[in-house]
Amino acid sequence: MFLYVLTLMYTSHIDTQPFGGSYTLFAGLDEVLKFLSNFHFSAEDITFLRNTPALSHCEDAFFDDYLANLDCSEVVVHSMKEGSMAFPRVPLLTVTAPLGIGNLIETTLLTLINYPSLVATNGSRMVVAARGQFWEETAGGMPPRSASPDSPPRSPQPSKRRSMQLTEGGPADFTRRKPKCVEFGLRRAQGPDGGFSASKYSHIGGFHATSNVLAGKLLDMPIAGTHAHSFVQSYTSLDLVEGLKVKRIKDADGGEDNMVELLPLVLKYRNELGWNETNDGELAAFVGYASSFPNTFLCLIDTYDTLQSGVRNFVIVSLVLDDLGYTPRGIRLDSGDLSYLSLECEYVFHEMGDKFDRSFFYELDIVASNDINEGVLHSLNKQGHAITMFGIGTNLVTCQSQPALGCVYKLVEIDGEPRIKLSNDMEKVLIPGKKVAYRLFGEAGWPLLDLLVGSNETDQPSPGERTLCLHPFMEQKRVAVIPKRVVKLHNLVFDGKNGGVVETQGSSLAETRQFVNDQINRTRPDLLRYVNPGVYKVSVSQKTFRFLHQLWHTETPVQELR
């Protein structure tokens, strides 16, 4: 039993970055702290383990004395801040604990970190793809430049986009809104727990809202969604919506508010526009939806024919709602050529805005779904599109391009003695001992590199002071950094002997999301590239480099050749 009283230090870190990218967003710390605070074996747990054949040889004292009293009161955890950008070899968590409890909590800690960090990172990459490089990658577009004093003022109203064919290779429209992303993945997630976690951690990664109403309620985050195709299919004729009324909230004559029947006004606009061949059932569905949700009128328009029926029926009902004082929200596309269809729908909206002098047509959302992933987002940017919001489900919540994150949990020190793990794969070689991690920022405002320094070293990096930073395994790869700002990456978050969770470390979901957004905005552009992203430097101090290689030589057997 003597091994159980030794104090060991473990680190949890990432060997390689997910999705072929250059960063990982660390998430799941809140669940880690809940787990550590409540860890114990119940009487039922101990009875089950006592009757497990693999443990039949254990003494009664193992169950009645050790397991019955085991908790996390001797565990100490230092952690990165939730939402931090993390890079290989830099610990996410540092756990100091006796051997027994340190090993027992390993699997749970990893599962509480791996999926949240993977989904947050996946969500962040999709947000960057949807809006971060939108203008640079639009066909024929150039990044926005500051206007010169002689430049003519821009029109506050967007110019018309006639079609994809006419705008391909043309000038980019910088007045467009950058698209938002909404999580639509509950029905595709790995069970309800996976669905809830995906809603939560994709929001941290930058997603604007979720279709998961329960997640919205419990996490106080925005919810968004539209009706289904089956809703449209359930309406078979206009007779089903006769008599449906909406309260008028705009009256040019200054009269009192009153209830107005929708269908006669809808048919009047239909006749005026000459769109009498649109699908009656679909038009009836939109009238029914408008009567129930006049303030949030956003319709799925591809049930029958997007351009010949869906968008036209939406326009007809929208004109009526605008007459009554409501502002329609937009449309959703769930199939077809999203680039072409979005631009054609936008052209229809701008045409109607000009024809009827209705400003709301220039502010409508065009939501796109249909198996969207990061590659599709970049492709749409290159083709050109008019989409203002992406509904992303399957490829977000299942992380289809990489379903698992390779976060590991390794022993680095035992009773103050550093330990090393060697490997034929260089990225898996462990940097031993207790270390302090710093992020060094340059004059441009973004991080230059992360630096690992032995905890017992007297020379720690400081702003304005020259610091020598070495590649962990190649001494000739080194750089001298004079940082503008230095940030220590880890803080005490759990101290079992002093009440458990440290109160000062908590952040709300909104604060963490903003923290992530701030980091993305301060990141070198090459690190956000989809293809061949840049590599972020993780360095060690000179003393840590020498100690690492000394221990490496000590622990590596010397082969004899004869």
C-alpha positions in Angstrom: 0.0 0.0 0.0 3.0 2.3 0.3 2.6 3.5 -3.4 -0.8 5.1 -2.5 0.9 7.7 -0.2 3.4 8.9 -2.8 2.6 12.3 -4.3 2.6 12.3 -8.0 2.1 15.0 -10.7 0.3 14.4 -13.9 -0.3 16.7 -16.9 -3.1 16.5 -19.4 -2.0 17.8 -22.8 -2.5 17.4 -26.6 0.1 15.7 -28.8 -1.4 16.8 -32.2 -4.0 19.4 -33.1 -7.4 18.3 -34.4 -8.8 18.8 -37.9 -5.4 19.4 -39.4 -5.4 22.8 -37.7 -3.0 24.7 -35.5 -4.9 25.1 -32.2 -7.4 23.5 -29.8 -9.8 25.3 -27.6 -9.7 23.9 -24.0 -13.2 23.3 -22.6 -14.9 21.1 -20.0 -13.2 22.6 -16.9 -16.5 23.2 -15.2 -17.5 19.6 -15.5 -14.0 18.5 -14.2 -14.5 20.6 -11.1 -18.0 19.2 -10.5 -16.6 15.6 -10.8 -13.7 16.3 -8.4 -16.0 17.9 -5.8 -18.3 14.9 -5.7 -15.9 12.0 -6.2 -16.4 9.1 -3.7 -17.4 5.4 -3.6 -20.9 4.7 -2.3 -21.7 1.6 -0.3 -23.4 0.1 -3.4 -20.3 0.8 -5.5 -18.1 -1.0 -2.9 -20.4 -4.0 -2.8 -20.3 -4.3 -6.5 -16.5 -4.0 -6.6 -16.1 -6.5 -3.8 -18.1 -9.1 -5.8 -16.1 -8.4 -9.0 -14.0 -11.5 -9.9 -11.0 -9.5 -10.8 -10.9 -8.0 -7.3 -11.7 -11.2 -5.4 -8.1 -11.5 -4.1 -8.1 -8.0 -2.5 -8.1 -7.8 1.3 -11.2 -6.4 3.1 -9.2 -3.4 4.2 -8.9 -2.3 0.5 -12.7 -2.0 0.3 -13.6 -1.0 3.9 -10.7 1.3 4.7 -9.2 2.6 1.4 -12.1 2.8 -1.1 -14.7 3.8 1.5 -12.7 6.8 2.5 -11.3 7.8 -0.9 -12.1 11.2 -2.2 -10.3 14.2 -3.8 -9.3 15.9 -0.5 -5.6 15.5 -1.4 -6.0 16.5 -5.0 -4.7 19.8 -6.3 -5.4 21.0 -9.9 -3.9 23.9 -11.8 -5.6 24.6 -15.1 -5.7 26.8 -18.2 -8.6 29.2 -18.3 -11.7 27.7 -19.9 -11.7 28.6 -23.6 -8.0 29.1 -23.9 -6.2 28.3 -27.1 -4.0 25.3 -26.4 -1.0 23.9 -28.3 0.9 20.6 -28.2 3.0 19.8 -25.0 1.5 22.7 -23.0 -0.5 21.2 -20.2 -4.3 21.8 -20.1 -4.4 20.6 -16.5 -1.7 19.8 -13.9 -2.9 17.3 -11.3 -1.0 16.7 -8.1 -2.4 13.7 -6.1 -1.5 10.4 -4.4 -1.0 7.6 -6.9 -4.3 5.8 -6.3 -6.7 8.7 -6.7 -4.4 10.2 -9.4 -4.8 7.1 -11.6 -8.5 6.5 -10.8 -9.6 10.0 -12.0 -7.6 9.8 -15.3 -10.3 8.3 -17.6 -13.0 10.6 -16.3 -10.9 13.7 -16.6 -10.0 12.9 -20.2 -13.6 12.2 -21.2 -14.8 15.4 -19.6 -12.1 17.4 -21.5 -11.8 15.6 -24.9 -15.3 15.9 -26.3 -16.0 19.5 -25.1 -12.6 20.7 -26.4 -13.2 18.9 -29.7 -16.7 20.4 -30.2 -15.5 23.9 -29.1 -12.6 23.7 -31.6 -14.8 22.4 -34.4 -17.3 25.1 -33.8 -14.6 27.8 -33.7 -13.1 26.6 -37.0 -16.6 26.7 -38.6 -17.2 30.2 -37.4 -13.9 31.3 -38.8 -14.7 29.6 -42.1 -18.2 31.1 -42.2 -17.2 34.7 -41.5 -13.5 35.2 -40.6 -12.2 34.9 -44.1 -15.4 35.6 -45.9 -14.4 38.6 -47.9 -10.9 37.4 -48.7 -12.2 34.2 -50.3 -15.3 35.5 -52.1 -14.8 35.1 -55.8 -13.1 38.2 -57.2 -13.1 39.9 -53.9 -10.4 41.8 -52.1 -10.0 42.5 -48.4 -11.7 45.7 -47.3 -9.4 48.8 -47.3 -9.8 52.0 -45.4 -11.5 54.6 -47.4 -9.4 57.6 -48.5 -10.6 61.1 -47.8 -11.4 61.5 -51.4 -13.5 58.3 -51.6 -17.2 58.8 -52.3 -19.4 57.8 -49.4 -20.9 54.3 -49.5 -24.6 53.9 -50.0 -26.2 52.6 -46.8 -28.4 50.3 -48.9 -26.7 47.2 -50.4 -26.4 47.1 -54.1 -28.4 44.5 -56.0 -26.8 41.1 -56.8 -28.5 39.9 -60.0 -27.3 36.3 -59.9 -24.3 34.1 -59.3 -23.4 34.1 -63.0 -23.4 37.9 -63.2 -21.4 38.5 -60.1 -18.8 35.7 -60.5 -15.5 37.4 -60.6 -17.0 40.8 -59.9 -16.4 43.2 -57.1 -17.2 42.0 -53.6 -20.1 43.6 -51.7 -18.5 44.7 -48.4 -21.9 45.9 -47.1 -22.9 42.3 -46.5 -23.3 41.0 -43.0 -20.9 38.4 -42.0 -22.8 35.1 -41.5 -23.6 33.7 -38.1 -23.6 30.0 -37.2 -26.4 28.2 -35.4 -26.2 24.7 -33.9 -28.8 22.3 -35.4 -27.4 19.0 -34.3 -29.6 17.5 -31.5 -31.2 14.8 -33.7 -27.8 13.7 -35.0 -25.8 13.8 -31.7 -24.7 10.7 -29.8 -27.6 10.7 -27.4 -29.2 13.5 -25.4 -26.0 14.1 -23.3 -24.0 14.5 -26.4 -26.6 16.8 -27.8 -26.6 19.0 -24.8 -22.8 19.1 -24.6 -22.6 20.0 -28.3 -25.0 23.0 -27.8 -23.0 24.2 -24.8 -19.5 23.9 -26.2 -20.2 25.0 -29.8 -21.6 28.2 -28.2 -18.2 28.7 -26.5 -16.6 28.1 -29.9 -18.6 31.0 -31.3 -21.9 29.6 -32.5 -24.6 32.2 -32.1 -27.5 30.1 -31.0 -28.9 26.5 -30.7 -32.1 24.7 -31.8 -31.9 22.8 -28.5 -34.6 24.5 -26.4 -33.6 22.7 -23.2 -30.0 23.9 -23.6 -31.2 27.4 -24.2 -33.2 27.2 -20.9 -30.5 25.7 -18.7 -27.6 27.6 -20.2 -29.3 30.9 -20.8 -28.2 31.0 -24.4 -30.1 32.1 -27.5 -32.4 29.6 -29.3 -33.2 29.6 -33.0 -35.1 27.4 -35.4 -37.6 27.1 -38.2 -40.6 24.9 -39.1 -40.1 21.6 -40.8 -40.9 20.3 -44.3 -43.7 18.2 -42.8 -45.4 21.4 -41.5 -45.6 22.7 -45.1 -46.7 19.3 -46.4 -49.5 19.1 -43.9 -51.3 22.0 -45.6 -53.2 20.9 -48.8 -55.2 24.0 -49.8 -55.9 27.6 -49.0 -59.3 26.7 -47.5 -57.4 25.5 -44.4 -56.4 29.1 -43.5 -59.6 31.0 -44.3 -60.5 33.2 -41.4 -57.0 33.3 -39.8 -56.3 36.8 -38.4 -53.4 38.8 -37.1 -53.5 41.9 -35.0 -52.7 45.1 -36.8 -50.0 47.0 -35.0 -49.5 49.7 -37.6 -52.3 52.0 -38.7 -51.6 54.9 -41.0 -54.9 56.5 -40.0 -54.1 56.4 -36.3 -57.0 54.1 -35.5 -57.2 51.5 -32.8 -55.4 48.2 -33.2 -57.7 45.5 -34.8 -57.6 41.9 -36.0 -57.1 41.5 -39.8 -57.8 38.5 -41.9 -54.6 37.5 -43.7 -55.8 35.4 -46.8 -57.7 38.2 -48.7 -54.6 40.5 -48.4 -52.3 37.6 -49.4 -54.3 36.8 -52.5 -54.4 40.5 -53.5 -50.6 40.6 -53.6 -50.4 37.3 -55.3 -52.6 38.6 -58.1 -50.8 41.8 -58.3 -47.4 40.0 -58.8 -48.9 37.5 -61.2 -47.6 34.6 -59.1 -50.8 32.5 -59.2 -49.0 29.3 -60.1 -47.2 28.9 -56.8 -48.0 25.9 -54.6 -51.3 26.6 -52.8 -50.5 24.2 -49.9 -47.2 25.9 -49.3 -48.8 29.4 -49.4 -51.4 28.2 -46.9 -48.6 26.9 -44.6 -46.9 30.2 -44.7 -50.2 32.0 -43.9 -50.7 29.7 -41.0 -47.2 30.2 -39.8 -47.5 34.0 -40.1 -50.7 33.9 -38.0 -48.9 32.2 -35.2 -45.5 33.8 -35.4 -45.9 37.2 -37.0 -42.9 38.6 -35.2 -40.5 35.8 -36.1 -41.6 34.9 -39.7 -38.8 32.8 -41.2 -39.8 30.1 -43.7 -38.3 27.0 -45.1 -38.9 27.5 -48.8 -37.6 24.4 -50.6 -40.4 21.9 -50.0 -41.6 22.0 -53.6 -39.7 24.5 -55.7 -37.4 27.1 -54.2 -37.5 29.8 -56.9 -40.8 29.2 -58.6 -42.8 28.7 -55.5 -41.1 29.0 -52.1 -39.4 32.4 -52.3 -42.5 33.9 -54.0 -44.9 32.6 -51.4 -42.6 34.0 -48.7 -42.6 37.4 -50.4 -46.4 37.5 -50.8 -47.0 36.8 -47.1 -44.1 39.1 -46.0 -45.7 42.1 -47.8 -48.9 41.6 -45.8 -47.1 41.3 -42.5 -45.2 44.5 -43.3 -48.4 46.2 -44.0 -49.7 45.2 -40.6 -46.5 46.5 -38.8 -44.5 43.3 -38.5 -40.9 42.7 -39.8 -40.4 39.4 -41.5 -37.2 37.6 -40.6 -36.1 35.6 -43.7 -35.9 32.2 -45.3 -34.1 28.9 -45.0 -32.6 26.8 -47.7 -32.1 23.1 -47.0 -31.2 21.7 -50.4 -29.8 22.4 -53.8 -27.0 24.7 -54.9 -26.8 27.0 -51.9 -24.6 29.5 -53.6 -26.8 30.0 -56.6 -30.1 29.8 -54.7 -29.1 32.2 -52.0 -28.0 34.8 -54.6 -31.2 34.4 -56.7 -33.4 34.7 -53.6 -31.4 37.9 -52.6 -32.0 39.3 -56.1 -35.8 38.6 -55.7 -35.8 40.4 -52.3 -33.9 43.4 -53.6 -36.2 43.6 -56.7 -39.3 43.5 -54.4 -37.7 46.1 -52.1 -37.3 48.4 -55.1 -40.7 47.7 -56.5 -42.7 48.2 -53.3 -40.2 50.6 -51.5 -39.9 48.2 -48.5 -36.6 48.4 -46.6 -37.1 45.2 -44.7 -36.3 43.2 -47.9 -32.7 44.3 -47.7 -32.3 43.0 -44.1 -33.8 39.5 -44.5 -31.8 36.6 -43.3 -31.0 33.8 -45.7 -30.3 30.7 -43.6 -28.7 27.7 -45.2 -28.5 24.1 -43.8 -28.0 20.7 -45.6 -25.0 18.8 -44.3 -22.7 21.8 -44.1 -19.1 21.3 -42.9 -16.0 23.4 -42.8 -15.0 22.5 -46.3 -18.4 23.4 -47.7 -18.2 26.8 -45.9 -14.9 27.6 -47.6 -16.2 26.4 -50.9 -19.3 28.7 -50.6 -17.0 31.6 -49.9 -15.0 31.0 -53.0 -18.2 30.6 -55.1 -19.9 33.7 -53.7 -23.2 33.6 -51.8 -25.8 35.7 -50.0 -26.2 33.5 -46.9 -26.4 35.3 -43.6 -26.7 32.3 -41.3 -25.6 28.7 -41.4 -27.5 26.0 -39.5 -25.0 23.2 -38.9 -25.8 19.9 -37.3 -24.3 16.5 -38.1 -20.7 17.7 -39.0 -20.6 19.9 -35.9 -21.9 17.6 -33.1 -20.3 14.4 -34.4 -17.1 16.1 -35.4 -17.3 13.9 -38.5 -13.9 14.9 -39.9 -12.2 13.9 -36.6 -14.4 12.1 -34.1 -12.0 12.1 -31.2 -9.4 14.4 -29.6 -6.0 12.9 -28.7 -5.7 14.5 -25.2 -3.4 12.4 -22.9 -2.7 12.2 -19.2 0.9 11.5 -18.2 3.0 11.2 -15.1 5.7 13.9 -15.0 6.9 13.8 -11.4 6.9 11.5 -8.4 7.7 12.8 -4.9 9.5 15.7 -6.5 11.5 13.5 -8.9 10.9 14.3 -12.6 9.9 11.4 -14.8 10.1 11.1 -18.6 8.3 9.0 -21.2 10.1 8.3 -24.4 8.7 7.4 -27.8 9.8 6.7 -31.3 7.3 9.4 -32.3 9.0 12.7 -31.3 5.7 14.5 -30.7 4.9 11.9 -27.9 8.1 12.4 -26.0 7.2 13.8 -22.6 8.8 17.0 -21.2 9.4 15.9 -17.6 9.0 17.6 -14.2 6.9 20.5 -12.9 6.7 23.3 -15.3 5.3 26.8 -15.5 3.8 27.8 -18.8 3.8 31.3 -20.2 2.3 32.9 -23.3 4.5 35.7 -24.7 2.9 38.4 -26.8 4.6 40.7 -29.3 4.2 44.3 -30.2 1.6 43.4 -32.8 -0.7 42.2 -30.0 -0.9 38.5 -30.9 1.0 35.6 -29.2 4.5 34.8 -30.4 5.0 31.5 -28.6 4.3 29.5 -25.4 7.3 29.0 -23.1 7.7 26.1 -20.6 10.0 26.9 -17.7 11.0 24.6 -14.8 9.2 25.6 -11.7 12.4 25.8 -9.7 14.1 28.2 -12.2 14.8 31.7 -11.0 14.7 33.3 -14.4 11.0 33.6 -15.4 10.0 35.7 -18.5 9.1 39.3 -18.0 7.7 42.1 -20.3 10.5 44.0 -22.0 13.3 41.5 -21.0 15.1 39.4 -23.6 14.2 35.7 -23.2 16.0 32.8 -25.0 13.4 30.2 -26.2 14.5 26.8 -27.6 12.7 24.1 -29.5 12.4 21.2 -27.1 14.3 18.7 -29.3 16.5 20.8 -31.6 18.9 23.1 -30.0 19.8 25.0 -33.2 16.1 26.1 -33.5 16.0 28.9 -31.0 14.8 32.5 -30.8 15.3 35.5 -28.5 12.0 37.1 -27.6 11.4 40.5 -26.0 7.8 40.2 -25.1 5.4 43.1 -24.9 3.2 41.2 -22.5 3.6 37.9 -20.6 0.6 35.8 -19.4 0.9 32.9 -17.0 -1.3 30.2 -18.4 -2.2 28.1 -15.3 -4.0 29.0 -12.1 -5.1 27.0 -9.1 -8.7 25.8 -9.7 -9.1 23.0 -7.2 -7.5 22.5 -3.8 -8.9 19.5 -2.0 -7.5 20.4 1.4 -8.9 23.9 1.3 -12.5 23.5 0.3 -12.1 22.2 -3.2 -13.1 24.5 -6.0 -11.3 27.9 -5.9 -14.1 30.5 -6.1 -12.2 33.1 -8.1 -11.7 30.9 -11.2 -15.3 30.6 -12.5 -16.5 32.3 -15.7 -20.0 32.4 -17.2 -20.7 30.8 -20.6 -21.0 34.3 -22.2 -17.7 35.4 -20.7 -15.9 32.3 -21.9 -17.4 32.8 -25.4 -16.2 36.4 -25.5 -12.7 35.2 -24.3 -12.5 32.8 -27.2 -13.6 35.5 -29.6 -11.0 37.9 -28.3 -8.3 35.2 -28.8 -9.3 34.4 -32.3 -9.2 38.1 -33.1 -5.7 38.3 -31.7 -4.4 35.2 -33.5 -1.9 35.3 -36.4 -3.9 35.0 -39.6 -1.8 32.1 -40.9 -2.8 30.0 -37.9 -6.4 30.2 -39.0 -5.8 29.0 -42.5 -7.9 26.0 -43.7 -5.1 24.6 -45.9 -1.5 24.4 -44.6 -2.0 26.5 -41.5 1.1 28.0 -39.7 2.7 26.2 -36.8 2.6 27.9 -33.4 5.9 27.7 -31.5 6.0 25.9 -28.1 9.5 26.4 -26.6 11.4 25.6 -23.4 13.9 27.6 -21.5 17.6 26.8 -21.8 17.7 25.0 -18.4 14.6 23.0 -19.1 16.1 21.9 -22.5 19.4 20.8 -20.9 17.6 18.9 -18.1 15.2 17.2 -20.6 18.1 15.9 -22.7 20.1 14.9 -19.7 17.2 12.8 -18.4 16.6 11.4 -21.9 20.2 10.2 -22.1 20.0 8.7 -18.5 16.8 6.7 -19.2 17.7 5.5 -22.7 19.6 2.2 -22.8 22.8 2.2 -24.9 22.9 -0.5 -27.5 26.0 -2.5 -28.1 27.1 -3.5 -31.6 29.5 -6.3 -32.2 
